[in-house]
Protein backbone atom coordinates (compact mmCIF):
# COMPACT_ATOMS: atom_id res chain seq x y z
CA UNK A 1 0.00 0.00 0.00
CA UNK A 2 2.78 2.41 0.90
CA UNK A 3 4.52 1.65 -2.46
CA UNK A 4 1.33 2.49 -4.36
CA UNK A 5 1.03 5.79 -2.50
CA UNK A 6 4.66 6.65 -3.40
CA UNK A 7 4.05 6.05 -7.10
CA UNK A 8 0.81 8.04 -6.93
CA UNK A 9 2.66 10.91 -5.23
CA UNK A 10 5.36 10.85 -7.91
CA UNK A 11 2.75 10.88 -10.66
CA UNK A 12 1.00 13.87 -9.05
CA UNK A 13 4.29 15.79 -8.75
CA UNK A 14 5.09 15.09 -12.41
CA UNK A 15 1.63 16.22 -13.47
CA UNK A 16 1.98 19.48 -11.54
CA UNK A 17 5.41 20.14 -13.16
CA UNK A 18 4.01 19.73 -16.68
CA UNK A 19 6.31 16.82 -17.58
CA UNK A 20 5.43 13.28 -18.49
CA UNK A 21 6.24 10.39 -16.21
CA UNK A 22 8.36 8.90 -19.02
CA UNK A 23 10.47 12.08 -19.25
CA UNK A 24 11.03 12.06 -15.50
CA UNK A 25 12.12 8.45 -15.39
CA UNK A 26 14.19 8.72 -18.64
CA UNK A 27 15.92 12.14 -18.71
CA UNK A 28 17.13 13.48 -22.06
CA UNK A 29 20.77 12.77 -22.92
CA UNK A 30 22.97 15.13 -24.94
CA UNK A 31 23.61 14.24 -28.58
CA UNK A 32 26.82 12.67 -29.86
CA UNK A 33 28.64 14.59 -32.60
CA UNK A 34 30.50 12.72 -35.34
CA UNK A 35 32.45 13.90 -38.41
CA UNK A 36 33.73 12.21 -41.52
CA UNK A 37 35.83 14.15 -44.04
CA UNK A 38 37.09 13.37 -47.55
CA UNK A 39 39.99 13.84 -48.00
CA UNK A 40 41.68 14.54 -44.67
CA UNK A 41 45.05 15.43 -46.20
CA UNK A 42 46.59 16.61 -49.45
CA UNK A 43 48.25 19.51 -51.19
CA UNK A 44 46.86 23.02 -51.24
CA UNK A 45 44.46 24.12 -52.52
CA UNK A 46 42.63 21.18 -50.91
CA UNK A 47 38.85 20.84 -51.30
CA UNK A 48 37.28 18.84 -48.45
CA UNK A 49 33.71 17.58 -48.02
CA UNK A 50 32.48 17.18 -44.43
CA UNK A 51 29.62 14.95 -43.26
CA UNK A 52 28.06 15.15 -39.80
CA UNK A 53 25.06 12.95 -40.54
CA UNK A 54 26.58 10.19 -38.41
CA UNK A 55 25.85 12.26 -35.29
CA UNK A 56 23.17 10.73 -33.05
CA UNK A 57 20.70 11.63 -30.31
CA UNK A 58 17.94 9.96 -28.31
CA UNK A 59 15.61 12.53 -29.82
CA UNK A 60 16.07 14.94 -32.70
CA UNK A 61 19.16 16.93 -33.72
CA UNK A 62 18.01 20.41 -34.70
CA UNK A 63 21.31 22.22 -35.42
CA UNK A 64 24.64 21.45 -37.06
CA UNK A 65 27.22 24.23 -36.73
CA UNK A 66 30.61 24.01 -38.47
CA UNK A 67 33.59 26.09 -37.37
CA UNK A 68 37.02 26.59 -38.91
CA UNK A 69 38.90 26.88 -35.63
CA UNK A 70 39.43 29.52 -34.29
CA UNK A 71 37.08 31.41 -36.62
CA UNK A 72 33.32 31.81 -36.34
CA UNK A 73 30.92 29.17 -37.62
CA UNK A 74 31.03 29.15 -41.41
CA UNK A 75 28.30 26.66 -42.30
CA UNK A 76 25.26 24.83 -40.96
CA UNK A 77 23.49 21.65 -41.95
CA UNK A 78 24.55 18.02 -41.74
CA UNK A 79 27.02 18.45 -44.63
CA UNK A 80 29.49 21.18 -45.52
CA UNK A 81 32.52 21.73 -47.71
CA UNK A 82 35.55 24.02 -47.77
CA UNK A 83 38.68 24.64 -49.84
CA UNK A 84 41.87 25.13 -47.81
CA UNK A 85 44.21 27.51 -49.63
CA UNK A 86 47.13 27.50 -47.18
CA UNK A 87 49.29 24.69 -45.89
CA UNK A 88 49.26 23.56 -42.27
CA UNK A 89 47.07 21.59 -39.87
CA UNK A 90 43.54 23.01 -39.83
CA UNK A 91 41.11 22.01 -37.02
CA UNK A 92 37.44 21.82 -38.03
CA UNK A 93 34.78 21.58 -35.34
CA UNK A 94 31.17 20.38 -35.50
CA UNK A 95 28.63 21.29 -32.83
CA UNK A 96 25.27 19.52 -32.77
CA UNK A 97 22.26 20.63 -30.72
CA UNK A 98 19.14 18.59 -29.95
CA UNK A 99 15.54 19.73 -29.50
CA UNK A 100 16.09 20.19 -25.77
CA UNK A 101 19.03 22.54 -26.32
CA UNK A 102 21.65 20.04 -25.23
CA UNK A 103 24.82 20.08 -27.35
CA UNK A 104 28.10 18.31 -27.97
CA UNK A 105 31.13 18.99 -30.15
CA UNK A 106 33.74 17.01 -32.04
CA UNK A 107 36.85 18.12 -33.92
CA UNK A 108 38.78 16.76 -36.88
CA UNK A 109 42.21 17.79 -38.21
CA UNK A 110 42.77 18.46 -41.91
CA UNK A 111 46.43 18.32 -42.97
CA UNK A 112 47.23 20.52 -45.96
CA UNK A 113 50.66 19.97 -47.48
CA UNK A 114 52.70 22.81 -48.91
CA UNK A 115 52.69 23.27 -52.67
CA UNK A 116 56.14 24.24 -53.98
CA UNK A 117 56.58 27.64 -55.63
CA UNK A 118 57.11 28.28 -59.34
CA UNK A 119 60.16 30.18 -60.55
CA UNK A 120 60.02 32.52 -63.54
CA UNK A 121 62.27 35.33 -64.75
CA UNK A 122 63.02 37.84 -67.48
CA UNK A 123 66.22 39.69 -68.27
CA UNK A 124 67.12 42.71 -70.34
CA UNK A 125 69.68 41.10 -72.65
CA UNK A 126 70.01 37.56 -73.99
CA UNK A 127 73.41 38.19 -75.61
CA UNK A 128 75.18 40.93 -73.63
CA UNK A 129 78.54 42.46 -74.39
CA UNK A 130 81.35 42.72 -71.92
CA UNK A 131 80.54 45.11 -69.10
CA UNK A 132 76.89 45.53 -70.12
CA UNK A 133 74.58 45.92 -67.11
CA UNK A 134 71.90 43.20 -67.37
CA UNK A 135 68.66 43.51 -65.43
CA UNK A 136 67.16 40.29 -64.04
CA UNK A 137 63.52 40.26 -62.93
CA UNK A 138 61.88 37.37 -61.02
CA UNK A 139 58.69 39.20 -60.05
CA UNK A 140 56.58 36.82 -62.16
CA UNK A 141 57.52 33.92 -59.85
CA UNK A 142 54.76 32.94 -57.44
CA UNK A 143 53.68 30.57 -54.69
CA UNK A 144 50.16 29.10 -55.09
CA UNK A 145 49.53 28.60 -51.35
CA UNK A 146 51.72 31.11 -49.55
CA UNK A 147 54.34 33.78 -50.18
CA UNK A 148 57.84 33.92 -51.62
CA UNK A 149 60.40 35.01 -49.06
CA UNK A 150 63.70 34.79 -50.95
CA UNK A 151 65.11 35.07 -54.49
CA UNK A 152 68.63 33.70 -55.02
CA UNK A 153 70.66 34.36 -58.18
CA UNK A 154 73.80 32.50 -59.26
CA UNK A 155 75.28 34.17 -62.35
CA UNK A 156 77.59 31.31 -63.29
CA UNK A 157 80.77 33.36 -63.04
CA UNK A 158 81.42 32.81 -59.35
CA UNK A 159 79.17 35.65 -58.20
CA UNK A 160 75.69 35.59 -56.69
CA UNK A 161 73.13 37.87 -55.09
CA UNK A 162 69.55 37.88 -53.86
CA UNK A 163 66.49 39.98 -54.58
CA UNK A 164 63.40 40.10 -56.79
CA UNK A 165 65.04 42.46 -59.30
CA UNK A 166 68.83 42.54 -59.58
CA UNK A 167 71.55 43.62 -62.02
CA UNK A 168 74.85 42.09 -63.12
CA UNK A 169 77.65 42.67 -65.65
CA UNK A 170 80.11 40.09 -67.01
CA UNK A 171 83.79 40.88 -67.36
CA UNK A 172 84.81 37.96 -69.58
CA UNK A 173 83.49 36.58 -72.85
CA UNK A 174 81.98 33.11 -72.50
CA UNK A 175 78.89 30.97 -72.03
CA UNK A 176 77.17 31.40 -68.67
CA UNK A 177 74.29 29.61 -66.97
CA UNK A 178 72.21 31.79 -64.67
CA UNK A 179 70.31 29.96 -61.94
CA UNK A 180 67.32 31.48 -60.13
CA UNK A 181 66.08 29.80 -56.94
CA UNK A 182 62.94 31.00 -55.17
CA UNK A 183 61.98 30.02 -51.61
CA UNK A 184 58.47 30.08 -50.14
CA UNK A 185 57.35 30.68 -46.56
CA UNK A 186 57.33 26.93 -45.84
CA UNK A 187 60.93 26.48 -46.99
CA UNK A 188 60.11 24.80 -50.32
CA UNK A 189 62.21 25.84 -53.32
CA UNK A 190 62.02 25.92 -57.10
CA UNK A 191 64.81 26.69 -59.55
CA UNK A 192 65.36 27.37 -63.22
CA UNK A 193 68.50 27.75 -65.31
CA UNK A 194 69.03 29.79 -68.47
CA UNK A 195 72.22 29.79 -70.52
CA UNK A 196 73.42 32.62 -72.74
CA UNK A 197 76.63 33.88 -74.34
CA UNK A 198 78.50 37.03 -73.45
CA UNK A 199 80.10 38.50 -76.61
CA UNK A 200 80.09 41.65 -78.67
CA UNK A 201 76.39 41.71 -79.63
CA UNK A 202 73.07 42.66 -78.00
CA UNK A 203 69.44 41.60 -77.80
CA UNK A 204 66.56 40.80 -75.47
CA UNK A 205 65.10 37.67 -74.06
CA UNK A 206 63.61 35.88 -71.10
CA UNK A 207 63.27 32.63 -69.27
CA UNK A 208 60.27 31.02 -67.60
CA UNK A 209 59.37 28.12 -65.41
N, C-alpha and C positions, 0 to 999 in steps of 0.2 A: 504493500500500500504506500509506504513512504517513497519507494522508487518511482511509482506512478505519479505521485505528487511532485517529485523533483522534475520529471520530464515535462509535466504540465506547466510547472513554473518556468522552465526554460523556454517552452513554446510561447508562453504569454510574454516573456521578456523580448523574445525575437520579434513577435508581432508588434509590440509597442515601438521597437527600434526601426521598423520598416524593412527589415531584412527577412530573407527566407531561412527556414531551418537548415536547408541544404547549404546555403552560403555560410552560415555560422559554423556548421560542423566541418565544412570543406573550404577553408579560406583560399582566396585567389593567390596564385603563385606568379612571380614575375616571369616574363618571357625569356627565351634563350636565343640570343643572337648568333647567327652563323653566316660566314662569307665564303664564297668561292670566287676565284679570279682567274682569268685566262687572257694572256699569260701572266706569270708572276715575275718574270725577268726577261731582259732583252736589251737591245741597244736603243738609244734615243734616236728619233722620237718613237716612243713605245705606246701603242694604243691598247688599253686594257678594258675588258668587259667584266663588270662585277655583278654577282648574283647573291641576293640575300634571302631568296625564297625558301632556303632550307631552315630559316629561323622558325621557332615553334613556341606555342603558348597553350595553356589549358583553356583559353578562350579565343579571343580574336585579336590579332595584331592590327593596329590602326595606323601606325606611322613607321616609316623607314627613313632615317636621316643619315646621309653620307657626308663625311667630313674628310678633307685632305688636311691631315694634321700638320701644323697647328691652326690652319685657316678655319673660316666659318663653313657651315654645311653648304655643299655645292649642289646636292641633288636629293630628291626624295623618290619613293617608290621602291619596289622590291629589287629592281635592276637599275644599274647605272653604268656609265662608261666615261673614260677620261684618257687623254693623250698626254703623256709625260714628256716634256721637251728637254729637261735637264737630267744629267746623270746623278746618281746617288741612291740612297735607300729612302723610299717615300712611304710613311705610314698612312694607311687609309682606315678610317673607323666607321663602323655601322652601329647606329643606335636604333633599337626597336622599342615601341611603346604599345602596350595592350589597351583594351577598352576601359580598364580600371585606372589607367595612368601609370601603371608600373612599367619600368624600363630596364633594359640591360644593353651592354655594349660589347663589341668585339673588334679587334684590330688585326689587320693583315699588312705585311711588308712587301712592297713592290721594289725590286732591285733593277735599276736602270743603269746599264753599262755605258761608259763614255764612248762616243763616236769620234774617231780621230779627225783632226782638221784636214783641210785641203790647201795645198800650197800653190800659188800662182804669182807670176811676176811679169813685168815689162821693163825694158831698158831702152835708153835713148839711142844707142848705136849698136848694130850687130857686127860691124867690121871697123872698129875704131883705129885711129892712128896713134902712134906713140905720143903719150902725154895728154891725149884727149880725155876730158872729164866726162865719164859715163854716169848717167843717172839710172839707178835701179829702184823699181817701185813694186812693193809686194802688197799694196793696199787691197788688191782684189782677192787675196787669200781670205779664207773664212773658216769658222768652226760651226758646224750645224747645231750643236747642243751646248755651247758655252761661249767663251771668249778666247782670243789669241793674246798671249802675254809676252811672247818673245819672237823676234825675227833675227835669225843668224845667217850671215853671209860669209862664204869662203870664196875668195876670188881666184883661187887656183895658182896664185903666184907667191904663196907664203904669207899673205895678209888676209885679215878677216875683220869684220865689224858686225854691229847689230843695229837694228832699227827698221821701221816700216819703209822709209825712203832714205837711200844712202847714195853716195857718189864714190867713184874710184877711177884712177888713171893708171895705165900700164906703162912701164918704163923700158920694156924689152919686147921686140917682135916675137910672136909665137902663137901657139894654139893654147887656149885657156878654157878650163871648165869651171863655170861658176855654180856653186851649190847654195841653194836657199833652203833653210830649215825653219819651219814654224812650229811653235809650241803652244798648246792650249792650256787652259786653267786646271786641267786634270793631269797634266804632265805628258800627254800624248803628243807625238811629233809626226810631221810629214815633210818630205824633202823632194826637191826636183833639181835636176842638173841641166845646164845648157852650155854648149861648147861653141866658141867663136874664135876668130883669128884676128890678132892685132897686126896691122900692116899699115900701108900708106894710102888706104881708101877710107870711105865713110858710108853710112847707110843707117837704116832704122830697123828695128825688129822687136821680138818679144818671145816670151816663153810662158807656158801655162801648164797647169796640172789639174 
